[in-house]
């Protein structure tokens, strides 16, 4: 028993060290965003001036507005399309449903740089062939929807997999059309999963850099792209503050997804 206790204690220490390794850099960024020192790594006191400076910086405000607007628009579109796709896959045979889900994993595992280059080439061909595809807000939204849909479909599909199909069949037997049965029966039951998928898509959009860098145009600089362009001129407290805002958005998104999925699990429990 003592040996088992020492083994578990050792594993706990390793786990604590790994968590420290993962989160220490983020904690350093957050702490130094409140450091009064503009240059150097020494601590000179607590201040909020870097956040006030961001609020007064028109470029930073524009980047935040672009990121929020882009995330909101792409999340709405990808949530609708991804939910519809997940519902459609549920109506396929088990064999083809499995193949459809496997096909959704390809965009998830494809490196971001490959997806970004492919989207850039697609928009260039569209501009040459149809006169459409000028890099800007529209291409950004479509690019983000492209990588958001698989995540939404997989999350909503997992929620649908735990739903008893007899409920929708009962509504159909009572005279409801497929669309009405989905709106009145299926959608309320899977709503926590849909909201979790939407929150995840929103967070992914806010955090994305590679795809946004390749598919953005003049006047459509997102927050991650602004941070990258600012870092090339050297690390400053403003960059720490911008990074902290993204960290907080990611944390909020993660907590929101976990809470919504727990709510869905509780609601589906017998």
C-alpha positions in Angstrom: 0.0 0.0 0.0 2.8 2.4 0.8 4.5 1.6 -2.5 1.3 2.2 -4.3 0.8 5.5 -2.5 4.4 6.6 -3.3 3.7 5.6 -7.0 0.5 7.7 -7.1 2.3 10.6 -5.4 5.0 10.5 -8.0 2.5 10.4 -10.9 0.7 13.4 -9.3 4.0 15.3 -9.2 4.7 14.5 -12.8 1.1 15.7 -13.7 1.7 18.9 -11.7 5.0 19.5 -13.5 3.4 19.0 -16.9 0.5 21.4 -16.1 3.1 23.9 -15.0 5.0 23.5 -18.2 1.8 24.0 -20.2 0.4 27.0 -18.4 3.5 28.9 -17.1 4.2 30.7 -20.4 0.6 31.9 -20.5 0.7 33.0 -16.9 3.9 35.0 -17.6 2.2 36.8 -20.5 -0.8 37.7 -18.4 1.3 38.9 -15.5 3.6 41.1 -17.7 0.5 42.7 -19.3 0.1 44.4 -16.0 3.7 45.4 -15.5 4.5 49.1 -15.5 7.9 48.5 -17.1 7.8 49.3 -20.8 11.2 47.7 -21.5 13.0 44.8 -19.9 11.7 41.9 -17.9 11.9 43.4 -14.4 8.8 44.2 -12.4 8.1 47.9 -11.7 4.6 47.7 -10.4 1.0 47.1 -11.3 -0.7 49.1 -14.0 -3.6 49.1 -16.5 -2.1 51.6 -18.8 -1.4 49.1 -21.5 -5.0 48.1 -21.7 -6.1 51.8 -21.7 -3.6 52.3 -24.5 -5.2 49.5 -26.5 -8.6 51.1 -26.0 -7.2 54.4 -27.3 -5.4 52.7 -30.3 -7.7 52.9 -33.3 -5.8 50.1 -35.0 -6.2 47.7 -32.1 -9.9 48.6 -31.8 -10.4 47.9 -35.5 -8.7 44.6 -35.2 -10.8 43.6 -32.2 -14.0 44.6 -34.1 -12.9 42.7 -37.2 -12.2 39.6 -35.1 -15.5 39.7 -33.2 -17.5 40.4 -36.4 -15.7 37.7 -38.3 -16.2 35.2 -35.5 -19.9 36.0 -35.1 -20.7 35.8 -38.8 -18.7 32.6 -39.5 -20.1 31.0 -36.3 -23.7 31.6 -37.3 -23.1 30.2 -40.8 -21.0 27.2 -39.8 -23.4 26.3 -36.9 -26.4 26.2 -39.3 -24.6 24.3 -42.0 -22.8 22.0 -39.6 -26.0 21.2 -37.7 -27.8 20.5 -40.9 -25.0 18.2 -42.1 -25.0 16.3 -38.8 -28.7 15.8 -39.0 -28.4 14.6 -42.6 -25.6 12.2 -41.7 -27.8 10.7 -39.0 -30.3 9.7 -41.7 -27.7 7.8 -43.7 -27.1 4.0 -43.3 -24.5 3.2 -40.5 -21.9 2.3 -43.1 -22.1 5.5 -45.1 -22.6 7.5 -41.9 -19.2 6.2 -40.6 -17.6 7.1 -43.9 -19.1 10.6 -43.8 -17.7 11.2 -40.3 -14.3 9.9 -41.4 -14.3 12.4 -44.3 -15.0 15.2 -41.9 -11.8 14.3 -40.0 -9.6 15.2 -43.1 -10.0 19.0 -42.8 -9.5 18.7 -39.1 -6.1 17.0 -39.4 -4.9 18.8 -42.5 -2.2 21.3 -41.4 -3.5 24.9 -41.2 -0.8 26.1 -43.6 -2.0 23.6 -46.3 -5.6 24.6 -45.8 -4.7 28.3 -46.0 -2.7 27.9 -49.1 -5.5 25.9 -50.8 -8.0 28.6 -49.9 -5.8 31.3 -51.2 -5.4 29.4 -54.5 -9.2 28.8 -54.7 -9.9 32.5 -54.2 -7.3 33.4 -56.8 -8.9 31.0 -59.4 -12.4 32.3 -58.5 -11.2 35.9 -59.1 -9.8 35.0 -62.5 -12.7 32.9 -63.6 -15.7 34.6 -62.1 -14.4 38.0 -61.1 -15.1 37.2 -57.5 -12.6 36.3 -54.7 -11.0 39.6 -53.9 -9.3 39.1 -50.5 -11.3 40.9 -47.8 -14.1 40.3 -45.3 -16.1 37.9 -47.5 -13.1 35.6 -48.1 -12.3 35.7 -44.4 -15.8 34.6 -43.5 -15.8 31.8 -46.1 -12.3 30.6 -45.0 -13.3 30.4 -41.4 -16.6 28.7 -42.2 -14.5 26.1 -44.1 -12.6 24.9 -41.0 -15.4 25.5 -38.5 -18.0 23.2 -40.2 -16.2 19.9 -39.4 -15.9 20.8 -35.7 -19.6 21.8 -35.5 -20.7 18.7 -37.3 -18.7 16.3 -35.1 -19.9 18.0 -31.9 -23.5 18.1 -32.9 -23.3 14.6 -34.4 -22.0 13.3 -31.0 -25.1 14.8 -29.4 -27.4 13.3 -32.0 -25.8 9.9 -31.5 -27.1 9.8 -27.9 -30.7 10.8 -29.0 -33.4 8.2 -29.2 -34.6 8.2 -32.8 -38.0 6.9 -31.6 -38.8 10.5 -30.4 -38.6 12.0 -33.9 -40.4 8.9 -35.3 -43.2 9.4 -32.9 -43.6 13.0 -34.0 -43.6 11.8 -37.6 -46.3 9.3 -36.8 -48.4 12.0 -35.3 -48.4 13.9 -38.6 -45.4 16.2 -38.2 -43.3 16.9 -41.3 -39.6 16.1 -41.2 -38.8 19.8 -40.8 -41.4 20.4 -38.1 -40.3 17.2 -36.2 -36.7 18.5 -36.2 -37.7 22.0 -35.0 -40.1 20.9 -32.3 -38.5 17.7 -31.1 -35.0 17.1 -32.2 -33.6 20.7 -32.0 -34.7 21.4 -28.4 -33.1 18.1 -27.3 -29.8 18.8 -29.0 -29.7 22.5 -28.3 -26.9 22.3 -25.6 -24.7 20.4 -28.2 -25.5 23.0 -30.8 -24.6 25.8 -28.5 -21.4 24.0 -27.4 -20.4 23.6 -31.1 -21.2 27.3 -31.8 -19.0 28.4 -28.9 -16.2 26.1 -30.0 -16.4 27.5 -33.6 -16.4 31.1 -32.2 -13.3 30.4 -30.1 -11.5 28.8 -33.1 -12.3 31.8 -35.2 -11.0 34.3 -32.6 -7.7 32.3 -32.2 -7.0 31.6 -35.9 -3.9 33.1 -37.4 -2.7 31.1 -40.3 -5.9 31.0 -42.4 -6.7 34.7 -41.6 -3.2 35.7 -42.5 -3.5 34.1 -46.0 -7.1 35.1 -46.8 -7.3 38.7 -45.3 -7.1 41.8 -47.4 -6.6 45.5 -46.7 -8.7 46.8 -43.8 -9.5 43.3 -42.5 -6.7 42.7 -40.0 -7.7 40.4 -37.2 -6.3 40.4 -33.7 -3.9 37.5 -34.1 -2.6 39.0 -37.3 -2.1 42.3 -35.6 -0.1 40.6 -32.8 2.1 38.9 -35.3 2.9 42.1 -37.2 3.6 43.9 -33.9 5.9 41.1 -32.6 8.2 41.7 -35.6 9.0 45.1 -34.2 9.8 43.6 -30.8 7.9 42.5 -27.7 6.0 45.4 -25.9 3.5 45.5 -23.1 0.7 46.2 -25.6 1.4 42.8 -27.2 1.2 41.1 -23.8 -2.2 42.8 -23.3 -3.4 41.8 -26.7 -2.3 38.2 -26.0 -4.0 38.2 -22.7 -7.3 39.2 -24.3 -7.0 36.2 -26.6 -6.1 33.9 -23.7 -9.1 35.1 -21.8 -11.3 34.5 -24.9 -9.9 31.0 -25.3 -10.5 30.2 -21.6 -14.1 31.5 -21.7 -14.7 29.4 -24.8 -13.3 26.3 -23.2 -15.3 26.7 -20.0 -18.5 27.5 -22.0 -18.1 24.4 -24.2 -17.6 22.2 -21.1 -20.6 23.6 -19.2 -22.9 23.3 -22.3 -21.8 19.7 -22.9 -22.3 18.8 -19.2 -25.8 20.4 -19.4 -26.5 18.3 -22.5 -25.3 15.1 -20.7 -27.5 15.9 -17.7 -30.6 16.6 -19.9 -30.1 13.3 -21.8 -29.6 11.2 -18.6 -32.6 9.0 -17.8 
